[in-house]
Amino acid sequence: MPKTRAASSEAARRETIAAAVRPAASDAKGSINLRIESGARQLIDDAAAVLGKTRTEFMVESARGRAIDVLLDQRLFSLAPERYDAFMHALDNPPAPGPKLKSLLRRPPAWRK
C-alpha cells in the first residue's frame, strides 16, 4: 500500500490546527469564570507580565495551545518509514482470531441477558 496515509495524517493535523485557530463565523465573545487560589492567580499574573500580556490573553493562549496539543495527541501520530511499513502490514494482515476472541464473540452481549 502506498505511503499516502502519512500525507493524509499531515492534512488532518493541519485541519485540526486550522479548526482550532479560526473562530466560527457565528462565534460571539463569551466569558469563562474561574475560581482559583490566590497563589495560582499570582503565578499566572507574573507569567503574563513577563510576556507583556494581560491575564486573559495569557490564559486564553495557554489554554488554546494545550487544547490543540490534546486534540492532536488523540488524532495524529507519525512513524519512521520502516515502522510505517510494519504498521500498514499489521493493519492489512490481522492475525487470525484466537480461542478467547471466538469464545467472547459467541457469548450474548450483556444488554441481551
trRosetta pair geometry for C-beta under 8 A, 3 or more apart (Angstrom, degrees):
i j d omega theta_ij theta_ji phi_ij phi_ji
1 5 8.0 34 132 -16 119 113
1 88 5.3 -142 58 178 121 134
1 92 6.4 -178 -18 -64 129 141
3 6 5.3 0 165 10 93 116
3 7 7.6 101 125 -11 73 91
3 81 7.3 -32 -109 -131 151 86
3 84 6.3 54 -127 133 106 144
4 7 5.4 -52 -161 38 54 112
4 8 6.1 50 143 -18 78 104
5 8 5.4 -54 -142 42 38 108
5 9 6.1 46 153 -26 68 101
5 84 7.7 175 71 -163 112 113
5 88 7.3 170 20 -89 142 113
6 9 5.6 -49 -148 32 30 113
6 10 6.6 31 151 -18 62 102
6 78 7.1 68 -138 -135 93 85
6 79 7.8 -112 -95 49 106 80
6 84 6.5 -21 -62 -129 115 151
7 10 5.6 -52 -151 34 34 111
7 11 6.4 36 149 -19 65 103
8 11 5.3 -48 -146 36 38 114
8 12 6.3 43 151 -22 66 101
9 12 5.6 -51 -148 35 33 113
9 13 6.4 39 149 -23 63 102
9 76 5.8 122 -178 -136 97 84
9 77 7.6 -76 -158 57 142 43
9 78 6.8 160 119 -88 145 75
10 13 5.5 -49 -151 31 34 116
10 14 6.6 33 152 -17 65 102
11 14 5.8 -53 -149 36 34 109
11 15 6.3 34 152 -19 66 106
12 15 5.6 -54 -146 37 32 112
12 16 6.3 36 154 -22 65 104
12 75 6.2 -138 144 153 122 117
12 76 6.4 178 96 -84 108 99
13 16 5.8 -54 -150 33 29 111
13 17 6.5 24 155 -13 64 106
13 72 6.2 51 -133 -131 86 107
13 75 7.5 166 -88 104 61 108
13 76 4.8 60 -84 -99 99 153
14 17 5.9 -56 -148 40 32 108
14 18 6.0 32 154 -20 66 109
15 18 5.6 -54 -141 39 30 111
15 19 6.1 31 158 -21 65 106
16 19 5.9 -54 -147 36 27 109
16 20 6.4 20 155 -14 62 110
16 68 7.3 129 136 -150 98 78
16 71 5.6 -176 -174 127 124 120
16 72 5.9 150 108 -82 148 76
16 75 6.0 158 -75 72 152 152
16 76 7.4 -127 19 -31 151 122
17 20 5.8 -62 -148 40 30 108
17 21 6.0 22 157 -18 68 114
17 68 6.1 52 -114 -152 71 124
17 72 7.5 24 -62 -71 85 120
18 21 5.8 -61 -140 39 28 106
18 22 6.0 2 172 2 68 111
19 22 6.9 -62 -130 46 21 89
20 64 6.9 142 163 -172 105 89
20 67 6.5 175 -147 107 128 106
20 68 4.8 152 117 -92 166 94
20 71 6.7 179 -67 41 135 152
21 68 7.9 33 -55 -90 79 134
23 27 4.4 -114 176 56 106 145
24 27 4.5 113 59 -31 81 103
36 40 4.5 -99 165 83 117 127
36 41 5.3 143 92 -55 113 88
36 44 7.9 49 103 -3 159 138
37 40 4.8 90 61 7 84 103
37 41 7.1 -152 94 -5 43 88
38 41 5.5 -54 -147 38 36 114
38 42 6.2 37 155 -21 68 105
39 42 5.8 -53 -147 35 29 110
39 43 6.4 33 153 -21 63 105
40 43 5.6 -52 -149 34 32 115
40 44 6.4 32 153 -17 65 105
41 44 5.8 -56 -150 37 31 110
41 45 6.2 32 152 -19 66 107
41 55 7.9 4 -162 -138 79 140
42 45 5.5 -53 -145 38 33 113
42 46 6.2 35 155 -22 66 105
43 46 5.8 -53 -147 34 28 111
43 47 6.5 24 155 -15 63 107
44 47 5.9 -57 -147 39 30 108
44 48 6.2 31 154 -20 65 108
44 55 6.0 68 129 -141 109 93
44 58 6.4 153 -179 106 86 133
44 59 6.5 23 -166 -72 133 97
45 48 5.7 -55 -145 37 29 112
45 49 6.3 31 155 -22 64 107
45 55 5.7 -29 -95 -87 70 108
46 49 5.7 -55 -149 34 29 112
46 50 6.6 34 152 -23 63 102
47 50 5.7 -49 -152 29 34 114
47 51 6.8 16 154 -4 64 107
47 58 6.2 135 102 -165 95 145
48 51 6.1 -70 -155 47 32 101
48 53 4.7 -100 -162 81 82 87
48 54 6.3 -28 175 132 135 15
48 55 5.2 -125 -16 -89 171 45
48 57 7.0 121 -145 67 112 88
48 58 3.6 -106 -97 -29 98 150
48 59 7.9 -29 -77 -28 125 72
49 52 7.4 36 -172 -76 33 30
49 53 7.9 -108 -63 51 20 57
51 58 6.5 133 56 -99 133 105
53 57 4.0 -127 -173 89 109 123
53 58 4.6 137 101 -56 129 86
53 61 7.4 -68 -158 14 164 137
54 57 4.6 97 50 7 80 101
54 58 6.8 -147 89 -4 41 88
55 58 5.8 -60 -149 40 28 111
55 59 6.1 21 158 -15 66 111
56 59 6.0 -60 -142 40 27 105
56 60 6.0 22 162 -16 66 110
57 60 6.1 -59 -143 39 25 106
57 61 6.1 19 162 -13 63 112
58 61 6.2 -62 -146 41 23 106
58 62 6.1 20 159 -17 63 114
59 62 5.8 -57 -141 40 28 110
59 63 6.0 22 162 -14 66 110
60 63 6.0 -57 -141 41 26 105
60 64 5.9 25 160 -19 63 113
61 64 5.8 -57 -140 40 26 111
61 65 6.2 27 160 -19 63 109
62 65 6.0 -57 -148 36 26 110
62 66 6.4 22 156 -15 62 109
63 66 5.8 -58 -148 40 30 110
63 67 6.2 35 153 -24 65 107
64 67 5.6 -52 -147 33 30 114
64 68 6.6 32 154 -19 63 102
65 68 5.8 -53 -151 33 31 110
65 69 6.5 32 151 -18 64 106
66 69 5.5 -54 -150 36 35 114
66 70 6.3 36 152 -21 67 104
67 70 5.7 -52 -148 34 32 111
67 71 6.4 27 156 -14 65 107
68 71 5.9 -59 -148 40 30 108
68 72 6.1 25 157 -15 66 110
69 72 5.9 -59 -144 41 27 107
69 73 6.1 33 156 -26 64 108
70 73 5.7 -55 -148 32 28 115
70 74 6.7 18 155 -12 61 108
71 74 6.0 -63 -154 39 32 106
71 75 6.2 0 159 3 68 120
72 75 6.0 -76 -136 51 31 95
72 76 4.9 -32 -170 31 76 120
73 76 7.5 -48 -81 51 14 78
79 83 4.2 -129 -176 96 111 108
79 84 4.3 153 91 -66 119 74
79 87 5.9 -163 -40 -6 175 143
80 83 4.8 78 56 16 81 107
80 84 6.9 -143 90 -14 35 89
81 84 5.5 -53 -145 31 30 116
81 85 6.6 30 158 -20 64 101
82 85 5.8 -48 -151 32 34 112
82 86 6.7 33 151 -15 63 104
83 86 5.5 -52 -148 39 37 111
83 87 6.1 42 150 -23 67 105
84 87 5.6 -54 -147 36 30 113
84 88 6.3 28 155 -17 66 106
85 88 5.9 -54 -145 38 29 108
85 89 6.3 33 153 -22 63 107
86 89 5.6 -52 -147 35 31 115
86 90 6.5 32 153 -20 64 104
87 90 5.8 -56 -152 35 30 110
87 91 6.5 27 152 -16 65 105
88 91 5.7 -54 -148 38 34 111
88 92 6.0 25 157 -12 68 111
89 92 5.9 -62 -142 44 27 105
89 93 5.9 -21 171 25 66 114
90 93 6.7 -77 -128 61 20 78
90 94 7.3 58 170 -93 60 53
91 94 7.4 -4 -157 -60 25 84
95 98 7.5 9 126 -40 119 92
97 101 4.3 -121 -161 90 95 129
97 102 5.4 118 133 -57 119 82
97 105 7.6 -22 -165 -1 151 140
98 101 5.3 94 54 13 68 101
98 102 7.1 -128 102 -5 34 93
99 102 5.6 -56 -145 39 33 113
99 103 6.2 36 156 -22 67 106
100 103 5.7 -53 -148 36 31 113
100 104 6.4 33 153 -20 64 106
101 104 5.6 -52 -147 36 33 114
101 105 6.3 28 156 -16 66 108
102 105 5.9 -59 -148 39 29 108
102 106 6.5 29 153 -22 63 107
103 106 5.8 -58 -151 32 31 111
103 107 7.0 35 153 -27 63 101
104 107 6.0 -53 -158 21 33 113
108 112 4.7 -105 169 83 112 120
108 113 6.1 141 100 -70 116 75
109 112 5.1 83 63 9 79 103
109 113 7.7 -131 101 -23 43 85
110 113 5.8 -43 -155 8 40 117
